[in-house]
Amino acid sequence: MLDRIEELKTKAISELSAITDSRKLEEWRIAYLGRKGALTQILRGLSAMPVEERRALGAVANDIKALLEGSFAQRQQAIKEAELARVVAAGRLDVTLPGYPSPVGRLHPTTQMVRQICDAFVAMGFQVVEGPEVEWDYYNFEALNIPQYHPARDMWDTLWIDYTGPKGERNMLLRTHTSPMQIRVMEKTRPPVRVVVPGKCYRYEATDATHESMFYQVEGLAVDENISLADLKGTLFEFARRLFGPERRVRFRCDYFPFVEPGVEMAIDCFACEGGGCRLCAGSGWIEILGAGMVHPDVLRRVNYDPEVYTGFAFGVGPERIAMLKYGIEDIRLFYGNDLRFLRQF
């Protein structure tokens, strides 16, 4: 039995030294050290031998087992290092080659336009404030001179929140414009007031190339003594020049908004055809970009501003609409489609 064990050791060591890959090494381990391996079988057979002989052979067999396990570990490490060296040599890195370009992050085009609009008004002394997107009926309609059942509410296709007040009223909604912040700001601030309010708005309407159920708006408000329509026109004219270029001309025409009196719409001369008429301006030579007006006296009274002392103006700008005009984008849905081919252009 001792000769058999020594012969097994010599054979195992010889085979191990000739192995050069991991698959063959695992086969060797199973053949000699596995549960059914040659050395394991010898160790199990010792139980049938006399005690004294079993002790002597057991010590020798255990020493050989330890030797084979140590040799296996060394050979395994050597094969791993050799395989790694081959992989490195096959795919050696040439440090003189240019690296792969990393994609550069950028702001969403709507975010860029919101910041450009806000920056234009901040340069004229306005502050930027934000407000809640889930709003009360009072701030969204009532305080803005749009009482319940007033036909003007049809101008805003409202998304109501599933909430019932103590008297059964539905008075919580997703804001339809950022104008509620006019009231919130004036409730907490005494004149002079000069703020712009960027944020998301929501309308329950079908989406198409020019309408979305969620969109951005930038509201503006200025209240002080002796503010006139001339101040409104001058401020918006300067805004148009800052955003579209110093050569822009503007036009104001009467319009209706319940919370201003008088109300106006502002248009700029078409920068595509220089006022000559084209598809972008529908042949008129002018492009409407925002609505505005003088703050209605009833709105001022709601926040305890004396309309005999204070006057103000307000305006609302759609950043997506401005971006569509400025960059020739024909479908507002592109802003929210998450198509990288579109977004990477900005």
C-alpha positions as CSV (number, residue, x, y, z in Angstrom):
1,M,0.0,0.0,0.0
2,L,2.9,2.4,0.8
3,D,4.4,1.8,-2.7
4,R,1.0,2.4,-4.2
5,I,0.7,5.7,-2.4
6,E,4.2,6.8,-3.5
7,E,3.5,5.8,-7.1
8,L,0.3,7.8,-7.0
9,K,2.1,10.9,-5.7
10,T,4.8,10.7,-8.4
11,K,2.2,10.3,-11.2
12,A,0.0,13.1,-9.9
13,I,3.0,15.6,-9.5
14,S,4.2,14.6,-13.0
15,E,0.8,15.2,-14.6
16,L,0.3,18.4,-12.7
17,S,3.5,20.0,-14.0
18,A,2.4,19.3,-17.6
19,I,-1.0,21.1,-17.3
20,T,-1.3,24.5,-18.9
21,D,-5.0,25.4,-18.9
22,S,-7.7,25.7,-16.3
23,R,-10.0,23.0,-17.7
24,K,-7.3,20.3,-17.5
25,L,-6.4,21.5,-14.1
26,E,-9.9,21.0,-12.8
27,E,-10.0,17.5,-14.4
28,W,-6.7,16.7,-12.5
29,R,-8.2,17.9,-9.2
30,I,-11.3,15.7,-9.6
31,A,-9.2,12.7,-10.6
32,Y,-6.9,12.8,-7.5
33,L,-8.6,15.0,-4.9
34,G,-12.3,14.8,-5.7
35,R,-14.8,12.9,-3.7
36,K,-14.2,9.9,-5.9
37,G,-10.5,10.7,-6.7
38,A,-7.7,8.1,-6.4
39,L,-6.2,9.5,-3.2
40,T,-9.6,9.9,-1.5
41,Q,-10.3,6.2,-2.3
42,I,-7.0,5.2,-0.6
43,L,-7.8,7.2,2.5
44,R,-11.3,5.5,2.7
45,G,-9.7,2.1,2.4
46,L,-7.5,2.5,5.4
47,S,-10.4,1.8,7.7
48,A,-10.1,-1.9,6.9
49,M,-6.4,-2.2,7.9
50,P,-4.9,-3.0,11.3
51,V,-4.6,-0.1,13.7
52,E,-0.8,0.2,13.6
53,E,-0.6,-0.1,9.8
54,R,-3.5,2.3,9.5
55,R,-1.7,5.0,11.6
56,A,1.5,4.8,9.5
57,L,-0.2,4.8,6.1
58,G,-2.7,7.4,7.2
59,A,0.1,9.9,8.2
60,V,1.8,9.3,4.9
61,A,-1.4,9.6,2.9
62,N,-2.4,12.9,4.6
63,D,1.1,14.3,4.0
64,I,0.7,13.5,0.3
65,K,-2.8,15.0,0.2
66,A,-1.4,18.2,1.7
67,L,1.4,18.2,-0.8
68,L,-1.0,17.7,-3.8
69,E,-3.4,20.4,-2.5
70,G,-0.5,22.9,-2.1
71,S,0.9,22.0,-5.5
72,F,-2.6,22.4,-7.1
73,A,-3.0,25.9,-5.6
74,Q,0.4,27.0,-6.9
75,R,-0.3,25.6,-10.3
76,Q,-3.7,27.2,-10.4
77,Q,-2.2,30.6,-9.6
78,A,0.5,30.2,-12.2
79,I,-2.1,29.3,-14.9
80,K,-4.3,32.3,-14.0
81,E,-1.3,34.6,-14.3
82,A,-0.4,33.1,-17.6
83,E,-3.9,33.4,-19.0
84,L,-4.1,37.0,-17.8
85,A,-0.8,37.7,-19.5
86,R,-2.1,36.3,-22.8
87,V,-5.2,38.4,-22.6
88,V,-3.2,41.6,-21.9
89,A,-0.8,40.8,-24.7
90,A,-3.6,40.1,-27.2
91,G,-5.5,43.3,-26.4
92,R,-2.6,45.6,-25.4
93,L,-3.7,49.2,-24.9
94,D,-2.0,51.7,-27.2
95,V,-1.9,54.8,-25.0
96,T,-1.1,56.9,-28.1
97,L,-4.5,56.4,-29.6
98,P,-7.2,59.1,-28.9
99,G,-9.8,58.1,-26.2
100,Y,-13.4,57.5,-26.8
101,P,-15.5,60.7,-26.6
102,S,-17.7,60.8,-23.5
103,P,-21.3,62.1,-24.1
104,V,-21.8,65.6,-22.8
105,G,-24.9,66.3,-20.8
106,R,-27.0,69.3,-21.6
107,L,-30.1,71.1,-20.3
108,H,-33.5,70.3,-21.9
109,P,-34.5,72.9,-24.5
110,T,-37.5,74.0,-22.4
111,T,-35.3,74.5,-19.4
112,Q,-32.9,76.5,-21.5
113,M,-35.7,78.7,-22.8
114,V,-37.2,79.2,-19.3
115,R,-33.8,80.4,-18.0
116,Q,-33.3,82.7,-21.0
117,I,-36.7,84.3,-20.3
118,C,-36.1,84.6,-16.6
119,D,-32.6,86.1,-17.2
120,A,-34.1,88.7,-19.5
121,F,-36.5,89.9,-16.7
122,V,-34.0,89.5,-13.9
123,A,-31.7,91.9,-15.8
124,M,-34.6,94.4,-15.6
125,G,-35.1,94.1,-11.8
126,F,-37.5,91.2,-11.5
127,Q,-37.2,88.4,-8.9
128,V,-37.8,84.7,-9.8
129,V,-40.3,82.9,-7.5
130,E,-42.0,79.5,-7.8
131,G,-45.3,78.1,-6.5
132,P,-47.3,74.9,-6.1
133,E,-48.6,72.9,-9.0
134,V,-51.5,71.6,-7.1
135,E,-53.6,74.7,-6.4
136,W,-56.8,75.9,-4.8
137,D,-59.7,77.1,-6.8
138,Y,-59.5,80.4,-5.0
139,Y,-56.0,81.2,-6.2
140,N,-56.4,79.7,-9.7
141,F,-59.8,81.4,-10.5
142,E,-61.7,83.2,-7.7
143,A,-59.0,85.7,-6.7
144,L,-58.2,86.3,-10.4
145,N,-61.6,87.7,-11.1
146,I,-63.0,84.4,-12.5
147,P,-65.8,83.4,-10.1
148,Q,-67.6,80.0,-10.2
149,Y,-69.8,79.5,-13.3
150,H,-68.2,82.5,-15.0
151,P,-68.0,81.7,-18.7
152,A,-64.3,82.7,-18.8
153,R,-63.5,79.4,-17.0
154,D,-64.1,77.7,-20.3
155,M,-60.8,79.2,-21.5
156,W,-59.0,76.9,-19.1
157,D,-59.8,73.1,-19.5
158,T,-59.2,72.2,-15.9
159,L,-57.9,69.0,-14.3
160,W,-59.7,68.7,-11.0
161,I,-58.2,66.8,-8.0
162,D,-60.4,64.1,-6.5
163,Y,-61.1,66.1,-3.3
164,T,-64.3,67.3,-1.8
165,G,-64.5,70.2,0.5
166,P,-66.6,70.5,3.7
167,K,-69.6,71.9,1.7
168,G,-69.2,69.4,-1.2
169,E,-67.3,71.8,-3.4
170,R,-64.5,70.6,-5.7
171,N,-61.9,73.3,-4.9
172,M,-58.5,71.6,-5.6
173,L,-57.0,71.3,-9.1
174,L,-53.8,71.2,-11.1
175,R,-53.0,74.8,-11.9
176,T,-54.0,75.9,-15.4
177,H,-51.6,78.8,-15.4
178,T,-48.9,80.3,-13.1
179,S,-51.1,83.4,-12.5
180,P,-52.2,82.1,-9.0
181,M,-48.8,83.2,-7.8
182,Q,-49.8,86.8,-8.5
183,I,-52.2,86.5,-5.5
184,R,-49.8,84.5,-3.3
185,V,-47.0,87.0,-3.8
186,M,-49.2,90.1,-3.3
187,E,-50.8,88.6,-0.1
188,K,-47.3,88.4,1.5
189,T,-45.6,91.5,-0.1
190,R,-46.3,95.2,-0.1
191,P,-45.5,97.2,-3.2
192,P,-43.3,97.5,-5.0
193,V,-43.6,94.0,-6.5
194,R,-41.6,92.7,-9.5
195,V,-41.6,88.9,-10.0
196,V,-41.5,86.3,-12.7
197,V,-42.9,82.9,-12.0
198,P,-41.8,79.9,-14.1
199,G,-43.5,76.6,-13.7
200,K,-45.6,73.7,-15.1
201,C,-49.2,74.1,-16.0
202,Y,-51.9,71.5,-16.9
203,R,-54.9,71.5,-19.2
204,Y,-57.4,68.8,-20.0
205,E,-57.2,69.0,-23.7
206,A,-56.3,66.9,-26.7
207,T,-52.6,67.0,-27.7
208,D,-51.6,68.1,-31.2
209,A,-48.8,69.9,-32.9
210,T,-49.5,73.1,-30.9
211,H,-51.2,71.8,-27.7
212,E,-50.0,69.7,-24.8
213,S,-51.8,68.7,-21.6
214,M,-48.7,69.7,-19.6
215,F,-46.6,72.7,-20.6
216,Y,-44.5,75.5,-19.1
217,Q,-45.4,79.1,-18.5
218,V,-43.6,82.1,-17.2
219,E,-45.8,84.6,-15.4
220,G,-44.7,88.2,-14.7
221,L,-46.1,90.8,-12.3
222,A,-45.2,94.3,-11.5
223,V,-47.1,96.5,-9.0
224,D,-46.2,100.0,-7.7
225,E,-47.4,103.5,-7.7
226,N,-47.9,105.2,-11.1
227,I,-47.3,102.1,-13.3
228,S,-48.9,102.6,-16.7
229,L,-49.5,100.7,-19.9
230,A,-46.4,102.5,-21.3
231,D,-44.3,100.7,-18.6
232,L,-45.8,97.4,-19.7
233,K,-45.0,98.1,-23.4
234,G,-41.5,99.2,-22.7
235,T,-40.7,96.2,-20.5
236,L,-42.0,93.7,-23.0
237,F,-40.4,95.5,-25.9
238,E,-37.0,95.2,-24.1
239,F,-37.7,91.5,-23.4
240,A,-38.4,90.9,-27.2
241,R,-35.1,92.6,-28.1
242,R,-33.1,90.6,-25.6
243,L,-34.6,87.3,-26.7
244,F,-34.9,87.8,-30.5
245,G,-32.4,90.5,-31.3
246,P,-32.1,94.3,-31.1
247,E,-33.7,94.8,-34.6
248,R,-37.1,93.3,-33.5
249,R,-40.3,95.4,-33.9
250,V,-43.3,94.7,-31.7
251,R,-47.1,95.2,-32.0
252,F,-49.8,95.3,-29.3
253,R,-53.4,94.6,-30.0
254,C,-56.4,94.4,-27.6
255,D,-57.2,91.0,-26.1
256,Y,-59.3,89.7,-23.2
257,F,-58.1,88.1,-19.9
258,P,-60.4,88.3,-16.9
259,F,-57.7,89.4,-14.4
260,V,-56.4,92.4,-16.5
261,E,-58.0,95.5,-17.9
262,P,-57.1,96.5,-20.5
263,G,-55.7,93.2,-21.9
264,V,-53.3,93.0,-24.8
265,E,-51.5,90.5,-27.0
266,M,-48.0,91.2,-28.1
267,A,-46.5,90.1,-31.4
268,I,-43.1,90.5,-33.0
269,D,-42.3,91.0,-36.6
270,C,-41.6,87.7,-38.3
271,F,-37.8,87.1,-38.2
272,A,-38.1,84.5,-41.0
273,C,-39.6,86.9,-43.6
274,E,-38.9,90.3,-42.0
275,G,-42.6,91.1,-42.1
276,G,-43.1,90.2,-45.7
277,G,-45.4,87.2,-45.0
278,C,-44.5,83.5,-44.9
279,R,-45.8,80.1,-43.6
280,L,-44.3,80.7,-40.1
281,C,-46.4,83.9,-39.6
282,A,-49.4,82.7,-41.7
283,G,-48.7,85.5,-44.2
284,S,-49.4,88.3,-41.7
285,G,-45.8,89.3,-41.1
286,W,-46.3,89.2,-37.3
287,I,-46.0,86.4,-34.7
288,E,-47.9,86.5,-31.4
289,I,-45.7,85.6,-28.5
290,L,-47.5,86.5,-25.2
291,G,-50.6,87.9,-23.5
292,A,-50.5,90.8,-21.0
293,G,-52.4,93.7,-19.5
294,M,-52.9,96.0,-16.6
295,V,-53.8,94.2,-13.3
296,H,-57.6,94.5,-12.8
297,P,-58.6,96.7,-9.9
298,D,-60.7,93.9,-8.4
299,V,-57.6,91.7,-8.2
300,L,-55.8,94.4,-6.3
301,R,-58.6,94.8,-3.9
302,R,-58.5,91.0,-3.2
303,V,-55.0,91.5,-1.6
304,N,-55.8,94.8,0.1
305,Y,-54.0,96.9,-2.4
306,D,-55.7,100.2,-2.9
307,P,-56.3,100.5,-6.7
308,E,-56.5,104.3,-6.3
309,V,-52.8,104.2,-5.2
310,Y,-51.3,101.2,-6.9
311,T,-51.4,99.9,-10.4
312,G,-49.6,97.1,-12.1
313,F,-49.2,94.9,-15.1
314,A,-49.0,91.2,-15.7
315,F,-48.0,89.0,-18.6
316,G,-47.7,85.3,-19.4
317,V,-45.2,83.7,-21.8
318,G,-45.1,80.1,-23.1
319,P,-41.4,79.0,-23.2
320,E,-42.2,76.1,-25.6
321,R,-44.0,78.5,-28.0
322,I,-41.0,80.9,-27.8
323,A,-38.6,78.0,-28.5
324,M,-40.8,76.8,-31.4
325,L,-40.7,80.3,-33.0
326,K,-37.0,80.9,-32.3
327,Y,-35.7,77.5,-33.6
328,G,-38.4,76.6,-36.2
329,I,-39.8,73.7,-34.3
330,E,-43.2,72.6,-35.8
331,D,-44.5,70.2,-33.1
332,I,-44.7,70.9,-29.4
333,R,-44.8,67.2,-28.6
334,L,-41.1,66.9,-29.6
335,F,-40.3,68.6,-26.3
336,Y,-41.7,65.7,-24.3
337,G,-41.0,62.8,-26.6
338,N,-37.5,62.2,-25.1
339,D,-36.1,61.6,-28.6
340,L,-32.3,62.2,-28.2
341,R,-32.0,63.1,-31.9
342,F,-34.1,66.1,-31.2
343,L,-32.7,67.0,-27.7
344,R,-29.1,66.8,-28.8
345,Q,-29.6,69.7,-31.2
346,F,-29.9,72.1,-28.2
